[in-house]
Amino acid sequence: IMASYQHPYLNKALSIKVMDDTLYIIQEEAIGPLNRWIEQDSSISSDILVRILNHITQALDFFHFNDLIHGDVKASNILVFNNKEEYI
């Protein structure tokens, strides 16, 4: 699925390989999961959080439009790829 669909707010699979019955997915390097990013910096403004929520809802809308369901949407499963300064 990751290799088939492209969206600006979905993580990209750079490479997908199966070796010795193990699935390996090479992805872009993330800063970390959203929950840890927020815990490390409590000064993140509500404007930034609204933008992030907008990105999440756009990605989920894309999923649903393509008859896909994530099934486990939570802050620890949402990766942050940009510094908060890029949201300002």
RODO-2510 file (C-alpha; in nm, 4 decimals, decimal comma):
residues 88
     n   res          X          Y          Z
     1     i     0,0000     0,0000     0,0000
     2     m     0,2796     0,2426     0,0921
     3     a     0,4438     0,1940    -0,2462
     4     s     0,1162     0,2245    -0,4374
     5     y    -0,0232     0,5508    -0,3023
     6     q     0,1403     0,8915    -0,2955
     7     h     0,0200     1,1845    -0,0867
     8     p     0,2140     1,4783     0,0592
     9     y     0,1144     1,3847     0,4155
    10     l     0,1710     1,0095     0,3957
    11     n     0,5031     0,8497     0,4756
    12     k     0,6885     0,7343     0,1658
    13     a     0,8374     0,3884     0,1285
    14     l     1,1741     0,4374    -0,0384
    15     s     1,2377     0,0656    -0,0623
    16     i     1,0462    -0,2491     0,0311
    17     k     1,2208    -0,5838     0,0489
    18     v     1,1486    -0,9299     0,1849
    19     m     1,4505    -1,1281     0,3019
    20     d     1,4378    -1,4509     0,5016
    21     d     1,0616    -1,4136     0,5576
    22     t     1,1118    -1,0659     0,7081
    23     l     0,9604    -0,7507     0,5600
    24     y     1,1947    -0,4506     0,5493
    25     i     1,0576    -0,1038     0,4726
    26     i     1,3048     0,1790     0,4198
    27     q     1,1355     0,5131     0,4846
    28     e     1,2313     0,8760     0,5022
    29     e     1,3975     0,9660     0,8309
    30     a     1,1512     1,1183     1,0755
    31     i     1,2177     1,3385     1,3762
    32     g     1,0021     1,0976     1,5721
    33     p     0,6437     1,0223     1,6640
    34     l     0,4052     1,3107     1,7307
    35     n     0,3473     1,2226     2,0968
    36     r     0,7212     1,2355     2,1783
    37     w     0,7678     1,5566     1,9769
    38     i     0,4913     1,7288     2,1756
    39     e     0,6181     1,5920     2,5100
    40     q     0,9691     1,7257     2,4406
    41     d     0,8462     2,0758     2,3620
    42     s     0,5412     2,1966     2,5500
    43     s     0,5741     2,5401     2,3865
    44     i     0,4313     2,4206     2,0535
    45     s     0,1618     2,6689     1,9615
    46     s    -0,1974     2,5801     1,8948
    47     d    -0,1515     2,7136     1,5388
    48     i     0,1145     2,4488     1,4713
    49     l    -0,1008     2,1766     1,6232
    50     v    -0,3959     2,2853     1,4061
    51     r    -0,1751     2,2606     1,0952
    52     i    -0,0604     1,9138     1,1986
    53     l    -0,4201     1,8069     1,2606
    54     n    -0,5111     1,9425     0,9169
    55     h    -0,2342     1,7298     0,7603
    56     i    -0,3566     1,4228     0,9476
    57     t    -0,7163     1,4726     0,8370
    58     q    -0,6082     1,5252     0,4753
    59     a    -0,4113     1,1991     0,4849
    60     l    -0,7034     1,0106     0,6411
    61     d    -0,9407     1,1574     0,3838
    62     f    -0,7065     1,0301     0,1120
    63     f    -0,7101     0,6850     0,2738
    64     h    -1,0877     0,6744     0,2915
    65     f    -1,1300     0,8097    -0,0618
    66     n    -0,9150     0,5150    -0,1785
    67     d    -1,1111     0,2631     0,0334
    68     l    -0,8261     0,2199     0,2823
    69     i    -0,8499     0,2217     0,6605
    70     h    -0,5519     0,2918     0,8853
    71     g    -0,6967     0,1100     1,1842
    72     d    -0,4604     0,2466     1,4494
    73     v    -0,4493     0,6254     1,4349
    74     k    -0,2814     0,7627     1,7463
    75     a    -0,0083     1,0155     1,8223
    76     s     0,2587     0,7461     1,8601
    77     n     0,1825     0,6256     1,5046
    78     i     0,2047     0,9711     1,3465
    79     l     0,5573     1,0623     1,2416
    80     v     0,6883     1,4180     1,2340
    81     f     0,9245     1,4937     0,9463
    82     n     0,9797     1,8686     0,9732
    83     n     1,1039     2,0950     1,2485
    84     k     0,8365     2,2999     1,4167
    85     e     1,0074     2,6125     1,2746
    86     e     0,8948     2,5003     0,9301
    87     y     0,5331     2,5205     1,0478
    88     i     0,5663     2,8798     1,1678
***
